[in-house]
């Protein structure tokens, strides 16, 4: 084959290694994101360590964010006499009434197993990224495509 054939084979080998390298890099990015998410779940003890409030029901304390799970404040605590278990009633800060209309039919209180976590802080405006990506899926697909293109075309 000669010099040209060896050079062509060398280029194919380099391209194959580059593709494998890029696939491994992409896998490491995805794995890192999952590890961070699982770490947050472990540290906070909640299945939803980071949530975005999509409605205005918690204003002015928490601005607009995610529909499910509902992030509302506990306004009343009720201890059942028969079992001693504690039930709670919630309300959005910006809502006129309590959340009983949001509970299952006939349910007046939330039990402990309904509560997923407790808000310990907030980052204003950070949730707008999630809101935008949810409400405008084309932006989400463009962002994923751009990130994929960046990984494919990056050279190390």
C-alpha positions in Angstrom: 0.0 0.0 0.0 2.8 2.3 0.6 3.1 5.6 2.4 -0.4 6.9 1.4 -2.1 3.7 2.6 -0.3 3.8 6.0 -1.1 7.5 6.4 -4.8 6.9 5.6 -4.9 4.0 8.1 -3.2 6.2 10.7 -5.8 9.0 10.2 -8.7 6.5 10.6 -7.1 5.2 13.8 -6.8 8.7 15.2 -10.5 9.5 14.2 -11.7 6.3 15.9 -9.7 7.2 19.1 -11.1 10.8 19.0 -14.7 9.5 18.7 -14.1 7.1 21.6 -12.6 9.9 23.6 -15.5 12.2 22.9 -18.0 9.4 23.9 -16.2 8.8 27.1 -16.1 12.6 27.8 -19.9 12.8 27.2 -20.4 9.8 29.5 -18.3 11.4 32.2 -20.4 14.6 32.0 -23.7 12.7 32.3 -22.3 10.5 35.1 -21.0 13.6 37.0 -24.5 15.2 36.8 -26.1 12.0 38.1 -23.5 11.8 41.0 -24.1 15.4 42.0 -27.9 14.8 41.9 -27.7 11.6 44.0 -25.3 13.4 46.4 -27.9 16.2 46.9 -30.6 13.5 47.5 -28.3 11.9 50.1 -27.3 15.1 51.9 -30.8 16.6 52.0 -32.7 13.3 52.6 -35.3 14.3 50.0 -36.2 12.8 46.6 -36.5 16.3 45.3 -33.5 18.2 46.7 -33.9 21.1 44.3 -37.3 22.3 43.1 -38.6 25.3 41.2 -41.9 27.0 42.1 -43.9 27.5 38.9 -46.9 29.3 40.3 -47.2 32.6 42.2 -48.7 30.9 45.2 -45.7 31.5 47.5 -44.9 35.1 46.6 -43.4 37.2 48.0 -41.3 34.6 49.9 -40.6 32.4 46.9 -41.1 33.5 43.3 -42.7 31.5 40.5 -41.5 27.9 40.2 -42.5 24.2 39.8 -46.0 22.6 39.8 -45.1 19.3 41.4 -44.1 18.9 44.2 -46.0 21.8 45.8 -43.8 24.1 47.9 -46.1 25.7 50.5 -45.8 26.8 54.1 -47.3 24.8 57.0 -49.9 27.0 58.7 -51.4 24.5 61.2 -50.3 21.4 63.0 -52.8 18.9 64.2 -51.9 16.0 66.6 -54.3 13.0 66.3 -55.5 11.9 69.8 -55.8 8.2 68.9 -52.4 7.6 67.3 -50.4 10.7 68.4 -49.3 11.3 64.7 -48.9 14.8 63.6 -50.8 16.1 60.6 -50.3 19.5 58.9 -52.3 22.0 56.9 -50.5 24.0 54.2 -51.1 27.3 52.4 -49.3 29.2 49.7 -48.2 32.6 51.0 -49.9 34.4 48.1 -53.1 32.3 48.2 -56.3 33.5 50.0 -57.2 30.1 51.5 -55.5 26.9 52.6 -54.6 24.0 50.4 -57.4 21.7 51.2 -58.8 22.1 47.7 -55.5 20.7 46.4 -55.6 17.6 48.7 -57.4 14.4 47.8 -61.2 14.4 48.0 -62.3 14.5 51.6 -58.7 14.9 52.9 -58.4 17.7 55.5 -54.7 17.3 56.5 -51.4 16.1 55.1 -49.8 13.2 56.9 -46.0 12.8 57.3 -45.7 10.5 54.3 -47.0 13.3 52.0 -44.2 15.7 53.0 -41.1 15.3 50.8 -38.8 17.8 52.4 -38.4 21.2 53.9 -37.2 24.4 52.2 -34.0 25.6 53.8 -33.1 28.4 51.3 -33.7 29.8 47.9 -31.8 31.1 44.9 -33.8 33.8 43.2 -34.1 33.7 39.4 -32.1 30.4 39.0 -35.4 28.5 38.4 -36.1 30.6 35.3 -33.8 28.2 33.4 -36.0 25.3 34.3 -39.2 27.3 33.6 -37.9 28.4 30.2 -36.8 24.9 29.2 -40.2 23.4 30.3 -42.4 26.0 28.6 -40.3 26.3 25.4 -39.1 22.8 24.5 -37.4 24.0 21.3 -34.8 25.9 23.5 -34.2 22.7 25.4 -33.5 20.8 22.2 -31.3 23.5 20.8 -29.3 23.6 24.1 -28.9 19.8 24.1 -27.9 19.9 20.4 -25.3 22.7 21.1 -23.8 20.8 24.0 -23.6 17.6 21.9 -22.0 19.5 19.1 -19.5 21.1 21.5 -18.5 17.6 22.9 -18.2 16.2 19.3 -16.1 19.1 18.0 -13.9 19.7 21.0 -10.3 18.7 20.6 -8.1 17.7 23.5 
